[in-house]
Amino acid sequence: MLDAAELRERFRVAHESLAACILCPRACGANRLEGRFGFCRAGVSARVAAVSIHHGEEPPISGTGGSGTIFYSNCNMDCFFCQNFPISKLGVGREMTSAELGDRLIGLEKKGAHNVNFVTPTPNVPHLIGALAHARDNGFTLPVVYNTNGYDSPEGLAFLDGVVDIYLPDIKYRSAGLAEAASGTADYAGHNEVAVREMIRQVGMLETGDDGVARCGVLIRHLVLPGQVEETEAVLSFIREAFGPEMPLSLMGQYFPAWKAHDKPGFDRKLTEEEYERAVNAAERLGLNNVFIQEL
């Protein structure tokens, strides 16, 4: 991993990229250095909704001490069912400098967190790197988790090589139709595949220590949507074919009709136990043998 001096240089280069933002596949080109905003509504500084110890992640991430979670506001996708919509869609939070967040990272380490976990970080990669540089200058040592919707660009991920220890990317969709209808990202599958492959190239598959807590690697997440088990089966089949049966996968069943989902027929209800069981059975049938299953 990069030391503090290397992180400062990486921050400088990443920050300059905001002149024509290329951090996600939208490549909107918004000159954030001149105060302009792109699709994600992120500016030069970052808006942060929460910094806290979180115990609800997968066991290798939360462990016993919890994950030090940083919830960035805003998002580069437009999921009508967003489970965290007050943060990602309504922009709840406050502006926070990299130095201020760096101090908060040090506080999370002092509280016993196993890692620091940046949620929806894609629009704020330079800010993330700057915060880590400040924290490392002051003795910070925890692993870094990049918790993303998986709609990341190769250019954005290049800034993170040697910065991130653990990637938690979603693989939401394989079909362009559902990706466009549900998230406004018809090109999701292709960009997502490139992104996940790059993450694996950087850090490999998930590795844990003797305590069962993750040290490095990739853990893929997939949220099962109501009425869309066939899409889940397509995602699982892709994971098996592209990454093999040992690929760590979190199969999530906590969907509920949030944000605009109440007005979308079929998405206006919770996932049923039968639907989730079908998804679990599909993973077993495909031979995926490193899957985290939820209790509904």
Protein Blocks (a to p, Z undefined) as FASTA:
>chain_A
ZZfklmmmmmmmmmmmmmmcckbmnlnopafknopacfkopafbdcdfbdcddfkbcfkl
nmmnopaddddehjfbdcfklfklmmmmnopacdddfklmmmmmmmmmmnopabdcdehk
llmmmmmmmmmmmmmmnopabdcddddehiacfklmmmmgokambdcdddfbfbfklmmm
mnopaklmmmmmmmmmmmmmmnopadddfkopafbdcdddddddehilmmmmmmmmmmmm
mnojklccdddfkbccehjlmmmghjlcccdfklmmmmmmmmmmnopabbccddZZ
